[in-house]
Amino acid sequence: MIIVMRKGASKSELAAVESRIAELGYKPHVIHGDTRNVVGAVGDERGKAVLQSIESMPGVENVVPILKPYKLASKEVKLERTVVEISPGVAVGGDQLVVMAGPCSVESEEQILETAHAVKASGATVLRGGAYKPRSSPYSFQGMEEEGLKLLAMAREETGLPVVTEVVNPRDVDLVAKYADVMQVGARNVQNFALLKMLGKLDKPILLKRGMSTTIQEFLMSAEYILSEGNQKVILCERGIRTFETATRNTLDISAVPVLQEQTHLPIIIDPSHATGHASLVPSMCYAAVAAGADGLIVEVHPHPEVAASDGPQSLRPADFQVMMTKLAEFAKVVGKTF
């Protein structure tokens, strides 16, 4: 259920509603709107009728049932789009088109610094790089772990770019959080509920990637795990789904952008690199994503993709990234986004 507060309801009235929700055995989640606040009451569906009595409390306008299984992610709870601030001047979900770029894996100090300076010069506002790499093969490069995190922090210090990197194991959450500005949950961990719950306790943006075989509803239910623990800073990422097609690594579900915008207030970005698996296809998918209404992009860029430790074939060279970003600016203008 959601409890819609009257316009101008006092802080004490809001606090009383939160207290009453807790007394009834539900967890209150306050969502602040432009004109009024609403309180989500999350808990056992079977006893939600008792919440109806809250409608008579001072400051309450009405009590409305939430029909979607994902309660806090639903637009029934919050009509306004959520804007997630990554750092001062960089926010996902508003008028700014946020481009995150960098290598699949951090490989060396020289590699990450060269890439960071290159993507910043081309207009990227967030540096991506993997320190922990979940790989299909146990023999593949698994990442530099904490040493990679330290190199990402060094690159941030030199360039001013905030950092997004993946956390794979719940036991590493605190360590990764020390270095990362945005915590990424990869496709293979989209239903790692223990990890999602831990990330929900952080006051840090979470980039949640859709799984290869995850439906939209399942994707949003994963986001719900993070939201239900109190962290409202969730960014969704469509990175391609597994289909019968073999011409690309995955099949980029561009339609997920408008579908998600109808279903949720959370911002949505696109990962064209993992979706296509081919660098030559990445620019076209970036343009398509922006035209579809995506709030941002996360793109793999490597100075020497031919010797990359992971995902070289899908990584753009810095010069190609520069060309793409120049053209991308024109698409951004058409949809009313700024770089």
N, C-alpha and C positions, 0 to 999 in steps of 0.2 A: 504494500500500500504506500501511497505518497500522501503526505499531509501538506496541503498548500496553505501557506501563511498569508494573512491579509497584507496588503500593501501598507507599509509603515508599522508593522507589528514590532513590538519592543524586544530587546535582547532577553529580558526576563521572561516574556511570553514564549519565546523560542526555546529558552532553556527549560521551561516547565514542560513543554511538549516533548523535548528530548528525554527528560526524566521519566515522564509517563510512559513513553514507548519502551524504555528500558525496564520499567516496573512490570510491564505486560509480557516481558520475555523476548522482546525484539531488539535488534541493533539499529540505533538511529544513525542516519547519514545525512548531514546538512549539505544542501547544494544551493549555493548563493547565486541568485539570478540578478538581472539588471534592475528589475522593479520589485521583485519579491523573492522570498526564500521558500524552498520546499524541503521537506524532511522525508527521506526514504526510510521506511520501517521494514527491515529485512529479517526474515526468520521463517518458521514453520508455516507453510501455506494453510494448514488445516485449521488454525485458530485465528486467522486474520480478521474474522468478524468482530472480535473484541476491540480492534483498533478503531472501529467506526465511532465509538463513544468519544474519541478525541475531538470530533467535529464540534462538540459543545464547549471546548476550552477557549479561553480568551485569546484573541489574535489569530485563530484558525478560520480560514475561509471554507475549505471543504476537504474531505478525505476521499481519495480516488484509488480504486484498485489498479495495480499494474498488470497488464495482460501478458506482456512478454516474459519469457523465462529468465532473461537477463534483465534484472531490475534496474541496477544503477547505470548500466550502459545504454539503456533505452532512452529514446527521445520522449517517452511518456513522462520521464522524470525531469528531463532538462531539454527544453526546446532550443536554447541558445547553444551554438557550437562551442565546444571546449577548446580553449587555446592553451597549449602547453609551452611554457617558457623554458628554454634550454639554458640560456644565458642572457645577460642584458643585450637587447637588440636582436635576439634570435628566438622566435616563437613559432610553433607549428599549429596551424588551424585558423589563422587569421588571414590578412591580406598578403602576407609574405610567403613566397615560394621558397621553402628551405631545401637546399641541396646538400646532402651528406656525401662525401666522396673520400676514397682512399683505398688502400690495398685490402684484399681478402685477409691476408695474414701479415702481421708485423714480422719482418725478417732480419732487419739490421737497423742500426742508427742511421746510416747513410740513406737506406731505402725509405724509411718513414719520414725523415726530414725533407728529403728531396720531393717526395710526393705531397707532403703537407704544404710546402711553399708553392708547389705547382697548382694544387687545387684551389688554394686561397687566391692566387693571382687570377684564376679563371672565374672566381665568383662563388665558390662553395663556402658555406658558412659553418659546416660541421665536418670534422675529420673522422672517418671510420677506419677501423683496423682491428683485426682479430688477434687477441693474445691467447685465447683458448679456442681450439678448433675441433668441434665434433665432426669426425670424418666417418664415412661409410666403411673404410678399410682401416684396420688397426695398424697397418704398416705405413699409412700416409702421415704427412707432417701434422702434428697435433698442436702446434703453436709454441711460442716462447714463454707462455704463462706470465709470472710476475715480472720477469725481465721485459717482456713485451709491453706490459702495463706501464712500466717505468719509462720506456721509450715513447709511448703515447703521451705521457705527462710531459716529457721533454719537448715533444713537438708542439704541444699546447702552449708551453711556456714561450717557445720561439715565435709561434705564429698567432697566438691568441684564439685559435680555433678550439671550441669545445669538442670533446671526444665522445664517440659512441663505440662501445665494444661489447662483445657477447659474454654473458655469464652462463656456464654450462651446468655447474654442479651447485646445489644449495649450500654446500660447505664453503664455497668460494664467494658467496654474496658479499660479505663484509669486506673481503680483500679487494674485489673488483670495484666496489662502491667507493673505496678510498681514492681511486684513480679516475673513474669514469664520470662524465657528466650525464650520460644517458646509458642505461643498462639495457642491452639487447637480449631478447629471448628468441632463439633461433627456431626454425620450423620444426625441428625434431623435439623440441622441448615445449611446444605450445600446450601440451596437456600434461606437463610435469607439474602437478598441482602443488606439491611440496615447495617447489621453486617459486611458483607464482604467489603462493601465500607469503613467503619470505619477502619477495619483492614488494608485496602490498604493504609491508610495514615500513618501507623506506619513504623518505621525502625526496624522491629523485625521479625524473622522467624514465618511463619504461617503454622501450620500442618492442612491441609484440608482433612477431611474424606469424603469418598464417601457415598452418601445416600443409604438407603436400596433398593430403586427402581430407582436409578439414572443411566442413561445410561452414557457411556464413554464421549459422546459429551456434555451432560448436566454437567457432572463432570468438564470437562475442561472449560466450559462456566462459571462455578462458580469460578474457578481459575482466569479466565479472569477479573472478577469483581475486584479481589484484585490487579492483575497486572496493570489494567487500571488506578488505583488510584496512581500508582507509586511504590508500594512495589513488588520487584522482588524476595523476599525471600519466595517462596511458596514450600512446601513439600506436595506431594499428598500421601494419605493413603487409600489403599484398605482394607476394614474391613468386607467384606461379603455382599452379596445382598439377598433380600428376594425371595425365590422360593417356589415351592410346597413341598420341602423336609422338614421333621420334625425331622430327626435324629440329626441334628445339629441346633444351634440357627439361623444361617444364612448359606448361601452357599458361601464359599471362592472362589472368582473368580481369580484363579492364572493366568489365561490367560490375565487378565488386566495388568499384569506387562509388558510382551513383547508388547502388543497392545499400551499401553501408551508410551513405549519407542520408538515406531515407530511414534507416533503422536506428542509428546511434548519433549521439552528439560528439563522439570522439573523432579526432583528426585521423586522416588516412594518407599514407605515403605509399609509393610504389618502388619495388626493387626490380628493375629490368635486367640486371646482370644475371641473377640467379634464375630469373624466369626464362630467359632465352638461351643462356649458356654460350652466346656468340657475341663478341664485341661489335661486329658489324651491324647487329640488330638493335643494339642498346639505344642509339640516338632516336630511332623511329619510335621505339616504345616510350621513351621519355616524352616526346612530343605528344603522343597519344594519351599518356597519363595526365599531362597537364590539361589537355583539351577535355578530358573526361571529368576534370575537377579535383584532381589530387592536390593535397596540401604540400607535398614535397616528394623528393626522390632520394634514394640511397644507391649510389653508383660505385662500382669498383674501378679504381684507377691504379695503374702500376707503371713505374718508369721503364721497366724491362719485362713485359709480360711473358716473353719467350723463356725466361728463366725463373718465373715466379714459383714459389713453393706450393701454391695452391691456386686453382681457378684462373690461370693465366689466359686461357682462350676467351674468357668473358670480360677480361679487364681492358679498359681503354688506356691508350697511351696518353700522357698529358697533353700533347698537341691535338689529338683527336677530341679530348675532353674540352679543350678550349674552343674548338670549332663548334662543338655541340652546344656549349653554354651560350655562345653568341647567338645562335639560332633559337635556342630555348627562350631567350629574353623576349623574342617576338611573340612566341606562343603565350608567354606569361602575360604580356600586355593585353592580348585578346581576351583573356579570361579575368582580367582585373587583378592580377597578382604582380607583386613587385619582387625584385631580387634583393 
